[in-house]
Amino acid sequence: QVQLVESGGGLVQPGGSLRLSCAASRSIFSINVMGWYRQAPGKERELVAIIGRDGNIDYADSVKGRYAISTDIAKNTFYLQMNSLKPGDTAVYYCKYNLDRGQGTQVTVSS
């Protein structure tokens, strides 16, 4: 089991950017699945971005072209770069490494 801690959330204006980080408590390996999910109030949790075991990356249609997932294996950390943020992106964002999940970080997009 690995503990995951997200950071980087906050309040940002529409059109702004944030970079979320997910720090793991031990070494992570690129052969494992890493992903970001989000859950907005009153909505189901949805997959935002994922790196599969084969290294393929996939995004939710709603964030394609705006979000980018990346990893820094040496730092046991993976990231979610979020650009051109919209009010509809407001949610608690969670990172996931295989079956382990962090506590989440709040992202609020509002003017």
C-alpha positions as CSV (number, residue, x, y, z in Angstrom):
1,Q,0.0,0.0,0.0
2,V,1.2,3.5,-0.7
3,Q,0.0,6.8,0.8
4,L,-0.7,9.5,-1.6
5,V,-0.9,13.2,-0.8
6,E,-2.3,15.7,-3.3
7,S,-1.4,19.4,-3.3
8,G,-1.7,22.4,-5.5
9,G,-5.4,23.0,-5.4
10,G,-7.0,26.3,-4.7
11,L,-9.1,29.1,-6.1
12,V,-8.4,30.3,-9.6
13,Q,-10.2,32.6,-12.0
14,P,-11.7,31.2,-15.2
15,G,-9.0,30.8,-17.8
16,G,-6.3,30.3,-15.2
17,S,-4.0,27.4,-14.6
18,L,-3.1,25.1,-11.7
19,R,-0.8,22.2,-11.3
20,L,-1.7,19.5,-8.9
21,S,0.9,17.2,-7.4
22,C,0.5,13.7,-6.0
23,A,3.3,12.6,-3.8
24,A,3.7,9.0,-3.0
25,S,5.1,7.6,0.3
26,R,7.4,5.2,-1.5
27,S,8.8,4.5,-4.9
28,I,6.3,4.4,-7.8
29,F,6.8,2.6,-11.0
30,S,5.7,3.5,-14.5
31,I,4.3,0.0,-15.1
32,N,1.5,0.8,-12.7
33,V,-1.6,2.7,-13.3
34,M,-1.7,6.4,-12.2
35,G,-4.6,8.7,-12.6
36,W,-6.5,11.7,-11.5
37,Y,-10.2,11.7,-10.7
38,R,-12.6,14.5,-9.6
39,Q,-15.9,14.8,-7.9
40,A,-18.1,17.8,-8.0
41,P,-20.9,18.4,-5.5
42,G,-23.9,16.3,-6.3
43,K,-22.1,14.5,-9.1
44,E,-20.4,11.1,-9.5
45,R,-16.7,10.8,-9.4
46,E,-15.2,10.9,-12.9
47,L,-11.9,9.9,-14.4
48,V,-10.0,13.0,-15.6
49,A,-6.7,11.5,-16.8
50,I,-4.9,8.2,-16.6
51,I,-1.6,6.6,-17.5
52,G,-2.1,2.9,-18.1
53,R,0.3,0.1,-17.5
54,D,1.3,0.3,-21.2
55,G,2.1,4.0,-20.8
56,N,-0.9,5.1,-22.8
57,I,-2.5,8.3,-21.6
58,D,-6.1,9.0,-21.8
59,Y,-8.2,12.0,-20.8
60,A,-11.9,12.7,-20.3
61,D,-13.4,14.5,-23.3
62,S,-14.2,17.5,-21.2
63,V,-10.5,18.2,-20.4
64,K,-8.7,17.1,-23.6
65,G,-6.4,19.8,-24.8
66,R,-6.5,21.6,-21.5
67,Y,-5.1,19.1,-19.0
68,A,-1.9,17.1,-19.0
69,I,-0.8,14.3,-16.7
70,S,2.9,13.6,-16.1
71,T,5.2,11.7,-13.8
72,D,8.5,12.2,-12.1
73,I,9.5,8.8,-11.0
74,A,12.6,10.0,-9.3
75,K,10.5,12.2,-7.0
76,N,7.8,9.6,-6.5
77,T,5.3,12.2,-7.7
78,F,2.9,12.6,-10.6
79,Y,1.1,15.7,-11.7
80,L,-1.9,17.2,-13.4
81,Q,-1.4,20.4,-15.3
82,M,-4.7,22.2,-15.7
83,N,-5.0,25.1,-18.1
84,S,-7.9,27.2,-19.4
85,L,-9.9,26.3,-16.3
86,K,-13.6,26.6,-16.4
87,P,-16.2,26.9,-13.6
88,G,-17.3,23.4,-14.5
89,D,-13.9,22.1,-13.5
90,T,-14.7,22.9,-9.9
91,A,-14.4,19.7,-7.9
92,V,-12.3,17.8,-5.4
93,Y,-9.5,16.2,-7.3
94,Y,-8.0,12.8,-6.2
95,C,-5.0,11.0,-7.4
96,K,-4.9,7.3,-7.6
97,Y,-2.0,4.8,-7.9
98,N,-3.3,1.3,-8.6
99,L,-5.9,0.8,-5.9
100,D,-4.6,3.5,-3.5
101,R,-6.1,7.0,-3.5
102,G,-5.3,10.3,-1.9
103,Q,-7.5,12.4,0.3
104,G,-8.2,15.0,-2.4
105,T,-7.5,18.6,-3.0
106,Q,-10.2,21.2,-3.7
107,V,-10.1,23.1,-7.0
108,T,-12.5,26.0,-7.3
109,V,-12.8,28.0,-10.6
110,S,-14.6,31.2,-10.0
111,S,-14.4,34.9,-10.7
